[in-house]
Amino acid sequence: MFIIPFIHKKIQKQMPIHQYHILTVGGISLWSEACAGHHIEKEYLIPNGIYLVQQPCIKDNIAFCEVDVHKTNMKDFYTWNEIEDKDMFCWRTFYTFGSKESNWLPISKEKYLGPYPCQELFDMIHTIVDI
């Protein structure tokens, strides 16, 4: 199962700018564990200092985990531009401009995180958070 801790912010409302922070492995891969998904928060996230806004939302083989930035010490984690080791966990930031109906600067269809196109992951996140 893929575990995707994420932070989503809608920066501007008139012409929506969405900011996504995704916890990745090396900025290009997704966190993967051999688990059923029922105890992800207790077994994997909390021991790693990651606290959630709500229970993980499991879709197919992916656990989407909305991170509580007030409880999680974000300074304990690297960002993508701070690492050289591609096996390290790090936050990678993405931006989209516009809405799903009128996306004027979409993420390239060739841009993937693990086996999933980034835009597909962002669309799934949109169904989880109140936008």
N, C-alpha and C positions, 0 to 999 in steps of 0.2 A: 504494500500500500504506500502511496505517496502522501507525505505530510507536508502541507503548504501553509506555514504560518505567514500571515499577510497583514499589512496595514493599508487601508484605503482612505484617501482624503479627496474630497471634491473642493478644489481650490477656488474656482470661480463659478458662479451660477449662470450668468448671461450666456457666455460661450464656455460651456463646461470644460474645465481642465481637471483631469483625474490623475492623481499621483498614487502609484502602487509601490509598496515596499514588499518584496518577496524574499523570504529567507531561503537561500539557495546553497548549493554545494559548489563552491568555486565560481559562482555567478552564472553557471550554465546548466547545472544539473539540479534535480529536485531531491529533497530528503526522502529516502525510501527505507521502510522497515517491514519486516515480515511479521505483520500483526493483523488482527481482525478488525481493529478500529474502535472497539468499545472502550478501551482504557488508554487511549492515546494521550490525553491530557495528563492523567495521573502517572503513567509509566514513562513518557518521553518528554513532554513539554515542561511540566513543573520541575522535574529534576534538572532541567537545563535552564531554569530561570525564566521560562516563557509562560506568561499568564494570559488567559483569554477573556474576551468580552462575553462570549457565550460558548456553549458546547460546540465542538467541531461539527461541521456540516459535511456529511459523507455523501459523495456522489461518485458512482462507479467505483473506481479504485483510488479515489483521492479524498483526503481529509482536509477540508479548508478550515483553517484555524485563525479567526480574527483576533489579533493580538491586542491586549489591553496595554497601551503605552504608558499608563500611569502606574501600573503594578510591575511591569517588566522594565528592568534597568537596561535601556537600549545602549548605554555606554559599554556594557559587557560584551557587545558583539562587534564584529568587523563590518565595514562596508566593502563593496566590491572593489573600489579603487585602493583599498588598504592592503589587499592580500596579493601574494605572489604564488602561494601554494594552492593549486586548483582543487585540493581535497578539503579545504577549510570551509566552514559555514560562514556565510556572509549575507548581508542584506543587499539586494540589488534594486535600484529604483527605476521605474518606468513611468512615462507620462503618455496620456492620450488626450487629444484635443477634440472637443465636440461630443455629440451623443451617438448612440448606436445608429440612430436614424440619419444623422448628418455628421459623420465623422470626417472632419476635414484634414486630419493628419493621422491616419491609422498606423498601427504597428505593422511592419512588414509581415506578410504571410510566411516568409522564410525564417522569421525570428521564433525560435523554440526555447522552451525550458524543459529539459528532459525530452520526453516523447510528445509533448503537447505544444501546439502553437500558442504563443503568448496571448494573442487576442482571444482565443478560446478560453484560456484561464481567466482573463479579465472579464469576459462575458459571464462566466460562472460566478465570479466574485460579485458582479452586479446583482445577481439574483439572490445573494446572501445578505448583503448590506442594504440599508435604506439609502437610496440615492435620490 
